[in-house]
Amino acid sequence: MLLLLAGATAAWAAWTLVRFIRADADLTLLAKRAPPPGAWQGKVVWIVGASQGLGEALARYWAAGGTRLVLSSRSLEKLQAVKEVCCQYVPEDHVVLLPVDLVGNSDALEEAAEAAFAAFEGAGVDYLVHNAGASQHAAVEDTSTDVAAALLRLNLQGPLALARAALPLMVQQRRGQHVVVASMSAVVPSPAQAAYAAAKSGLRGYFASLSSELSDRNVGATVCCPGPLATGLDGKTRIVYGSSGLISQPNTGMSKKKVSAERCAELIARAAYHRLDECWIANHPVLLLGYLMQYAPWLGMLVLKKVGPARARALRAGKSGYDISALMQDQGGDS
C-alpha cells in the first residue's frame, strides 16, 4: 500500500511539473474549465481601455460569446473601428460606445458610470473591465517626477476613481465584478518599470480590499496580472512612458516569451467567469519568478538584482530588455 501511495504521489508530482513547465498562467487558473457555450449570453461587459491591444482582444472575445458590450476609451474613432470588428459577431445595438477620460474629473466619471449601467434598458453591468493605462520603459534615475506622477494618475488613480463612481450602482443592483488588468510587475518587482509597478501594486491592494469589504453584497474583483504580451502585430505602434513622456514602440514581435493578446483575453475572461480573486498570465521565466516571489522571495530578489542593472543598460541602448539570457550574461557596469 505504501509503495502504491508513493508511486501515485510521484506520478502526481511529475504531472504537475510537466504542467508547470508548459504553463502560460498560474496552475489554479489553468485548472478551471473554460466557460461553457452560452455562458456570456445576456451579460453586459463594460471595457474601459477597449480601443487597441488587449482591450480590443477582450472586446472581440466577449462579442464572439454573445455579450452586450460598452466600449470606452478617449478616442471615439478607435472605438468605432473596434465596434466594427465586434459587430461581426453581435448586432450593432449590442455594442455601445462611451468615450471616457480616466484622468478627468469625478463628476464626468460618475456620469459615464450612470450611462454605462443604463446602456441596455436597466440591465446594468455585470463586469467592469479596468484595462486603460500605459506601461513604462525607463530606469528609475532617468524617470522625471512629472512622468511618474502622470503614470500614477492614469494607471492607479483613474481606475480607483472609476471603481468608486460605479460602486453605488453595483451595490444597488447587488451584483458586479471588477476585472482589473494589473500586471506581473505587481507580483515581480520589475526593473525599469518602477512607477508602473507601484501603480499596478496599488491596484492589486485596493481591489483585494474592496472584495473583502463587499463579499456579502455579491460585488467583487478579479485582479489579473499579465506578463509581457505580444502586441503591435497589426502594425499599430504601442504607446508607453519613457523617461520624459509618452513614446511610441514598434511591433514587439511574436517572441515565445510573450503571451498573445488573444490568449490573454481568453484567460482573463475565464478568471472573471470563475470569480477568481487573482490570476497570473505569463510564460516562463516571468511566471517562474512570480512563484519565486510568492514562496521564496529572497531567491526571486537575487535573480532580479542580477538582471535589473543589465535591463536598465539595455533600455538606454535602445534594446527591448526582455531577453533574459542576454541580461543574465551582461556583466557590465554603468560608467
Backbone torsions as a table, in degrees:
resi	resn	phi	psi	omega
1	MET	NA	-43.7	179.1
2	LEU	-63.2	-37.2	178.5
3	LEU	-66.0	-39.9	177.9
4	LEU	-64.3	-41.4	179.6
5	LEU	-65.0	-42.1	178.5
6	ALA	-64.1	-39.7	178.9
7	GLY	-65.3	-41.6	178.9
8	ALA	-65.2	-39.6	178.9
9	THR	-64.7	-41.8	178.7
10	ALA	-64.9	-40.0	179.0
11	ALA	-64.9	-42.1	178.3
12	TRP	-63.0	-42.8	179.7
13	ALA	-63.4	-40.9	179.7
14	ALA	-65.2	-42.4	179.4
15	TRP	-65.1	-40.6	177.9
16	THR	-63.4	-40.2	178.4
17	LEU	-63.0	-43.0	178.7
18	VAL	-62.5	-44.3	178.3
19	ARG	-60.3	-41.2	-178.4
20	PHE	-66.7	-41.6	-179.8
21	ILE	-61.8	-35.5	-176.5
22	ARG	-91.8	-2.4	-170.4
23	ALA	-70.9	146.3	169.4
24	ASP	-120.5	16.8	177.0
25	ALA	-163.2	171.0	179.1
26	ASP	-65.7	153.1	-172.0
27	LEU	-69.2	-26.0	176.1
28	THR	-63.8	-45.2	178.3
29	LEU	-65.1	-45.4	-176.9
30	LEU	-65.8	-22.4	178.2
31	ALA	-76.9	-15.5	179.4
32	LYS	-81.8	139.8	-180.0
33	ARG	-72.4	154.3	174.5
34	ALA	-67.2	149.3	177.8
35	PRO	-55.7	136.1	-178.2
36	PRO	-70.2	162.9	176.4
37	PRO	-55.3	135.0	179.5
38	GLY	86.5	-1.0	-176.8
39	ALA	-62.4	-29.2	-174.5
40	TRP	-99.3	-4.7	-179.8
41	GLN	-59.4	129.8	177.8
42	GLY	84.5	-10.2	179.2
43	LYS	-79.3	154.4	175.9
44	VAL	-116.9	124.8	179.6
45	VAL	-119.8	125.6	176.7
46	TRP	-105.7	113.6	-178.7
47	ILE	-105.5	115.7	176.7
48	VAL	-100.1	120.0	-171.1
49	GLY	95.8	46.2	-171.7
50	ALA	-101.7	5.4	-167.4
51	SER	-83.8	-14.4	-177.6
52	GLN	-165.6	172.7	173.1
53	GLY	55.6	-131.1	-178.1
54	LEU	-62.5	-38.2	179.1
55	GLY	-60.5	-42.0	177.4
56	GLU	-65.1	-41.0	178.6
57	ALA	-63.6	-39.2	176.7
58	LEU	-63.9	-43.4	179.0
59	ALA	-61.1	-42.9	-179.9
60	ARG	-64.9	-42.3	-179.9
61	TYR	-60.2	-51.7	-176.1
62	TRP	-69.4	-32.0	175.8
63	ALA	-63.7	-41.7	178.5
64	ALA	-62.6	-24.8	177.7
65	GLY	-88.4	2.6	177.3
66	GLY	85.1	17.2	-178.2
67	THR	-76.8	149.9	168.2
68	ARG	-86.7	135.5	-169.1
69	LEU	-123.0	139.5	164.4
70	VAL	-114.3	120.0	-175.7
71	LEU	-110.4	128.4	-177.1
72	SER	-130.7	146.3	167.7
73	SER	-171.3	-174.9	177.2
74	ARG	-79.8	-24.0	-172.8
75	SER	-102.5	108.5	177.2
76	LEU	-65.9	-34.9	-179.7
77	GLU	-62.4	-45.1	179.3
78	LYS	-67.4	-37.4	177.9
79	LEU	-63.4	-36.6	179.5
80	GLN	-62.3	-38.8	178.1
81	ALA	-65.0	-38.9	177.8
82	VAL	-67.8	-38.6	178.4
83	LYS	-60.3	-40.1	179.6
84	GLU	-60.4	-37.7	177.2
85	VAL	-67.3	-44.7	-178.4
86	CYS	-63.6	-32.8	-177.1
87	CYS	-74.5	-0.8	168.4
88	GLN	-71.9	-19.0	-176.0
89	TYR	-113.4	-31.2	-175.0
90	VAL	-130.8	159.6	176.7
91	PRO	-62.6	155.8	-177.4
92	GLU	-58.5	-35.1	-177.7
93	ASP	-77.3	1.5	174.7
94	HIS	-91.2	-0.6	-178.8
95	VAL	-128.2	114.9	179.6
96	VAL	-109.7	132.5	178.3
97	LEU	-98.4	131.1	-175.8
98	LEU	-138.7	92.5	179.2
99	PRO	-59.8	136.2	-179.2
100	VAL	-141.7	136.5	172.3
101	ASP	-111.6	108.5	-175.6
102	LEU	-62.3	-25.9	-179.2
103	VAL	-96.6	15.7	174.8
104	GLY	-79.3	-172.7	-177.0
105	ASN	-79.4	164.0	-174.5
106	SER	-65.9	-32.8	179.1
107	ASP	-62.5	-41.5	179.7
108	ALA	-64.9	-38.4	178.8
109	LEU	-68.2	-37.7	177.2
110	GLU	-65.5	-39.3	177.1
111	GLU	-64.5	-39.9	178.5
112	ALA	-64.2	-42.1	178.8
113	ALA	-62.1	-44.3	178.3
114	GLU	-59.4	-42.6	-178.9
115	ALA	-66.6	-40.9	-179.4
116	ALA	-65.2	-44.1	-177.9
117	PHE	-71.5	-19.3	178.5
118	ALA	-101.0	3.9	-171.5
119	ALA	-63.7	-29.9	-176.1
120	PHE	-123.3	58.3	171.0
121	GLU	50.7	54.6	174.2
122	GLY	81.6	7.1	-179.9
123	ALA	-72.5	-17.9	-179.0
124	GLY	73.0	-158.7	178.9
125	VAL	-131.4	126.3	178.7
126	ASP	-85.9	-39.5	-178.2
127	TYR	-132.5	125.7	173.7
128	LEU	-108.2	113.0	-174.2
129	VAL	-97.8	115.8	178.2
130	HIS	-93.1	93.0	-176.9
131	ASN	-117.0	-10.6	-177.2
132	ALA	-67.3	146.1	177.7
133	GLY	154.2	-180.0	178.1
134	ALA	-144.4	142.7	-178.9
135	SER	-81.8	-176.3	-176.9
136	GLN	-138.5	137.7	174.3
137	HIS	-136.2	82.7	179.0
138	ALA	-166.4	140.9	178.6
139	ALA	-67.6	157.0	-179.2
140	VAL	-55.4	-48.9	-174.8
141	GLU	-71.3	-13.7	178.7
142	ASP	-96.7	-13.9	-174.3
143	THR	-86.2	123.8	179.6
144	SER	-71.3	156.6	178.7
145	THR	-65.8	-31.1	177.9
146	ASP	-66.0	-41.4	178.4
147	VAL	-65.2	-43.6	178.9
148	ALA	-60.5	-41.5	179.8
149	ALA	-66.3	-42.1	179.4
150	ALA	-64.8	-39.5	179.9
151	LEU	-65.1	-40.1	178.2
152	LEU	-68.2	-36.8	177.7
153	ARG	-62.0	-44.6	-175.7
154	LEU	-74.7	-45.6	-171.8
155	ASN	-87.6	-21.8	-176.8
156	LEU	-120.7	-58.4	-175.3
157	GLN	-65.0	-37.9	179.5
158	GLY	-60.9	-55.4	178.3
159	PRO	-59.8	-37.0	178.1
160	LEU	-63.5	-42.7	179.6
161	ALA	-65.1	-40.0	179.1
162	LEU	-66.9	-41.8	178.3
163	ALA	-60.5	-40.6	179.3
164	ARG	-66.5	-37.1	178.8
165	ALA	-66.1	-35.4	-177.6
166	ALA	-84.6	-17.4	-172.2
167	LEU	-58.3	-47.9	179.9
168	PRO	-59.7	-32.9	-179.7
169	LEU	-72.2	-38.3	176.0
170	MET	-66.4	-42.4	179.6
171	VAL	-63.7	-40.2	-179.9
172	GLN	-63.7	-42.0	-179.8
173	GLN	-83.7	-6.4	177.8
174	ARG	58.5	39.5	172.4
175	ARG	-168.2	159.1	176.1
176	GLY	149.5	135.1	178.9
177	GLN	-125.9	120.7	170.9
178	HIS	-77.4	128.6	175.7
179	VAL	-111.6	106.2	-167.4
180	VAL	-104.4	117.5	176.1
181	VAL	-87.0	94.4	175.6
182	ALA	-89.4	-128.5	-177.6
183	SER	-168.8	153.8	172.4
184	MET	-63.4	-15.7	176.0
185	SER	-69.1	-14.9	173.2
186	ALA	-80.6	-16.9	179.4
187	VAL	-101.9	-42.7	-179.1
188	VAL	-114.2	109.1	178.2
189	PRO	-49.3	126.4	-168.1
190	SER	-107.6	111.1	176.5
191	PRO	-57.1	138.5	179.9
192	ALA	71.0	16.9	175.8
193	GLN	-142.5	38.6	-170.3
194	ALA	-61.6	-49.2	-179.0
195	ALA	-67.9	-37.5	176.6
196	TYR	-63.3	-44.5	177.8
197	ALA	-62.3	-38.2	177.7
198	ALA	-62.4	-43.1	-180.0
199	ALA	-64.4	-46.4	-177.7
200	LYS	-69.7	-33.8	174.2
201	SER	-64.5	-36.5	176.8
202	GLY	-63.2	-42.2	176.3
203	LEU	-59.7	-43.3	-178.5
204	ARG	-59.7	-45.0	-179.5
205	GLY	-70.4	-42.7	-176.3
206	TYR	-63.2	-50.2	-174.4
207	PHE	-74.1	-25.7	171.8
208	ALA	-65.7	-41.2	177.5
209	SER	-65.3	-42.3	178.6
210	LEU	-57.6	-45.9	-179.7
211	SER	-60.4	-40.6	-178.3
212	SER	-67.6	-31.6	-179.3
213	GLU	-76.4	-34.4	-168.3
214	LEU	-111.1	13.8	-175.9
215	SER	-61.8	-28.1	-179.3
216	ASP	-80.7	-3.1	178.2
217	ARG	-117.4	17.3	174.5
218	ASN	62.9	28.9	174.9
219	VAL	-116.6	127.4	-176.6
220	GLY	-149.0	-167.8	-178.0
221	ALA	-148.3	142.1	171.2
222	THR	-115.3	112.5	-179.5
223	VAL	-93.0	115.8	-177.0
224	CYS	-104.7	129.7	-176.0
225	CYS	-117.4	86.5	176.7
226	PRO	-77.2	148.9	169.6
227	GLY	-91.7	-154.4	-179.7
228	PRO	-59.1	131.8	179.5
229	LEU	-112.2	146.8	176.4
230	ALA	-83.9	90.0	179.8
231	THR	-112.1	170.8	179.0
232	GLY	81.0	10.8	-177.0
233	LEU	-74.3	-14.0	179.1
234	ASP	-92.4	10.3	178.7
235	GLY	91.0	-6.8	179.3
236	LYS	-80.0	139.0	176.6
237	THR	-77.3	158.0	-179.6
238	ARG	-107.3	131.9	-179.1
239	ILE	-96.8	123.7	178.3
240	VAL	-134.6	167.7	175.2
241	TYR	-86.6	127.2	170.4
242	GLY	-96.2	-157.5	-175.5
243	SER	-71.0	-29.6	-175.2
244	SER	-126.9	7.1	179.2
245	GLY	161.1	-171.5	-179.9
246	LEU	-72.1	140.0	177.8
247	ILE	-134.1	159.8	177.9
248	SER	-98.1	138.3	174.5
249	GLN	-114.4	139.5	178.0
250	PRO	-77.3	-176.9	176.1
251	ASN	-43.8	127.2	180.0
252	THR	-86.6	-9.4	176.6
253	GLY	80.7	164.9	-179.3
254	MET	-97.0	58.4	176.6
255	SER	-61.0	142.1	177.0
256	LYS	-64.7	-17.2	-179.8
257	LYS	-82.8	-4.7	-175.7
258	LYS	-115.4	140.2	177.7
259	VAL	-85.7	140.2	178.1
260	SER	-68.9	152.8	178.7
261	ALA	-61.8	-35.6	-179.5
262	GLU	-66.4	-42.7	178.2
263	ARG	-66.8	-39.9	178.4
264	CYS	-62.6	-42.6	178.9
265	ALA	-61.3	-43.1	178.6
266	GLU	-60.2	-43.9	-178.0
267	LEU	-71.8	-36.8	175.9
268	ILE	-62.1	-44.1	178.8
269	ALA	-63.5	-38.3	177.9
270	ARG	-63.3	-43.8	178.7
271	ALA	-63.2	-40.4	179.0
272	ALA	-65.9	-41.5	-179.8
273	TYR	-58.9	-41.0	-179.1
274	HIS	-88.6	3.1	178.6
275	ARG	52.3	42.9	175.3
276	LEU	-66.7	147.2	177.6
277	ASP	-70.5	-37.2	-176.8
278	GLU	-155.9	149.7	172.2
279	CYS	-144.7	153.5	176.0
280	TRP	-115.2	135.7	-179.6
281	ILE	-130.4	106.1	-177.6
282	ALA	-169.6	152.9	169.5
283	ASN	-85.2	169.0	172.1
284	HIS	-73.9	146.8	13.0
285	PRO	-90.3	-3.8	-177.1
286	VAL	-63.8	-42.5	179.1
287	LEU	-61.9	-43.5	177.4
288	LEU	-60.1	-42.6	178.5
289	LEU	-62.4	-34.6	176.5
290	GLY	-60.2	-45.1	178.6
291	TYR	-67.2	-36.6	177.2
292	LEU	-63.7	-43.4	179.9
293	MET	-66.6	-25.9	179.0
294	GLN	-78.3	-43.1	-170.6
295	TYR	-112.0	-19.8	177.8
296	ALA	-145.0	66.8	-173.1
297	PRO	-58.4	-30.8	178.8
298	TRP	-61.8	-37.9	-179.9
299	LEU	-73.9	-39.5	176.6
300	GLY	-60.3	-43.6	179.0
301	MET	-67.2	-31.6	176.9
302	LEU	-61.0	-43.5	178.2
303	VAL	-66.6	-44.7	-177.2
304	LEU	-64.1	-36.6	178.2
305	LYS	-70.2	-20.0	174.9
306	LYS	-76.9	-43.9	-174.3
307	VAL	-90.3	-20.4	-174.7
308	GLY	-57.2	-55.6	179.2
309	PRO	-59.4	-37.5	-179.8
310	ALA	-66.9	-36.4	179.3
311	ARG	-67.8	-39.9	177.2
312	ALA	-59.9	-42.6	178.2
313	ARG	-65.3	-38.7	-179.9
314	ALA	-62.9	-42.9	-179.6
315	LEU	-66.5	-38.7	177.6
316	ARG	-64.5	-27.4	179.6
317	ALA	-88.1	3.5	178.2
318	GLY	83.5	14.3	179.0
319	LYS	-93.7	170.9	-173.6
320	SER	-73.6	-34.4	-176.8
321	GLY	80.7	8.5	-179.0
322	TYR	-104.2	-2.6	178.9
323	ASP	-83.8	93.2	-173.5
324	ILE	-63.7	-40.1	-179.0
325	SER	-62.7	-39.4	178.5
326	ALA	-67.9	-37.3	179.5
327	LEU	-66.5	-38.3	-179.7
328	MET	-67.2	-28.6	-178.6
329	GLN	-86.4	-13.2	-178.2
330	ASP	-73.8	112.2	180.0
331	GLN	-105.9	5.2	-175.5
332	GLY	-72.9	164.4	176.3
333	GLY	-125.5	160.6	177.6
334	ASP	-70.3	138.9	-179.8
335	SER	-88.0	NA	NA
